[in-house]
Amino acid sequence: MANRASSLTLVALGGAALGLLAGCSANTSDDAPVVHAIELGEQFRGEITSSSELNGKDGSRYARHTLSLDADSLVEFELSGALNGSLALYDDETQLLAASIADAYGQPGNALRRRIDETGDYLVVVSGVDASSFGPYDLNSREIELSDSSSELTVSQPLDGWLQDGPSTYPLTIEETGLYRIEMHSDDFDTYLELSGGPNRVRLEDDDGAGNLDSRISDFLEPGDYTVTARSAFGDGSGLYQLSVEPQQLPHDGELRNGGEVTVGETFNGWLSGQRREYSLVVDEAALVTIDMRSQDFDSYLELSGPGVSTSNDDGGSGLDSQIRQRLQPGNYTIVARSFSSSASGLFELSVVSREIGDLPSGGELTLNESLEAWLEPGAQDYYAFEITQAGRYRLDMMSSDLDTYLELEGNGIFESNDDGGNGLDSRIQAYLEPGEYRAIARSYGNTSSGTYTLRLIAE
């Protein structure tokens, strides 16, 4: 492979000393800087040594490579081998276009991608990350062919795109009224989606609605022309992304309830479009009420308020679903269903179930060898007194399927505590107790949860 050299003065640019591309020709002297000519799609093998060109800023060494690139081509350069190095791409005026970026753990990046704006000669620089970085390297390059880089977004026809120097916009035509889901995914940057237009002049946006820094917009769309804007969350990202629009099926009964009265025992579907939904709940007698909000479209969030109650929950259910479990007295309550971000949209399922709890205690006296079922209020600590008449080993258990239990035992000069000494998240204290008066303290780990639990003291 031929070598090229620049006879022009070296300049410092982007932390590396680079020779200008202009005037590159065959070597004219042994000490002239060497510029390697490479071809796109071919592998080049080189080595950074103590005689490689010196970066006066940090003492690292580097090597230069030139190649011709066509306008509108999307190119990728990847570095491998023993060298702990990095990559940078410059145009023929030594303007930095792209550089490999360190990963989340601070390790140097080994690849860069760039869409080329103009046909011409370009410079790829392989550099050691510091003054002690030497070794052989392989420089690979290729042109990335997008599977579908259409300028128009079509329902049920996903496309691949490249984000660089600002957002990408796509016209979208909706022909039938319905529920649609627009998603943007990328492994290179934090995505952000915007949707505008249509006969109702909708304006929706989303950052992380699809999880893992990906974006999702779900909404009912009328026939018309819309604009989808794909960008990075903070405006400075670049890289590959996938964009899709898919129609969504409504619940089996086709009914969506976006407000009104809720009856205990009901399960129904609703639709969220950036705003919260409010429902009224009437409780006729004291009960343990469980409210669940589930969604595959967004991170759900529940609120409940009423007589003596004001509580909320984000991820108390499965995954990103929400759940509130609360002991409610007779009265009128308000349920608020929304997304965690307050701006997401999509389908959700809401269910309300209850369990009669009668007069479950929250503290009192504990009897040896008898199980006691009780109720724990959010943030509360329940105190139980008991007396030991015969010295010996005793076991105190707190068990619950509603909360992560936490037990404390004090009295007669002792203090014991336990979190998960029983099965799963249950608590257990085993101790030798002398005759006397003691107190058991039952609470949740973190002092935030509520629910039913069973307390039991037995002699071993």
Secondary structure, DSSP 8 states (H G I E B T S, - for coil): --EEB--S-EEEETTEEEE-STT-BS--STTS--EEE--TTS-EEEEE-TTSEE-TTT--EEEEEEEEE-TT-EEEEEEESS--EEEEEE-TT--EEEE----TTS----EEEEE-SSSEEEEEEEEESSTT--EEEEEEEEE---S---SSBBTTB-EEEEE-SS-EEEEEEE-S-EEEEEEEE-SSS-EEEEEEETTTTEEEEESSTTBTTBEEEEEEE-SEEEEEEEEETTS---EEEEEEEEEE---TT-----SEEE-TT-EEEEEEESS-EEEEEEE-S-EEEEEEEE-SSS-EEEEEEETTEEEEESSSSSTT-EEEEEEE-SEEEEEEEEETTSS-EEEEEEEEEEE--TT--SSEE--TT-EEEEEE-TT--EEEEEEE-S-EEEEEEEE-SSS-EEEEEEETTEEEEESS-SSTT-EEEEEEE-SEEEEEEEEETTS---EEEEEEEEE-
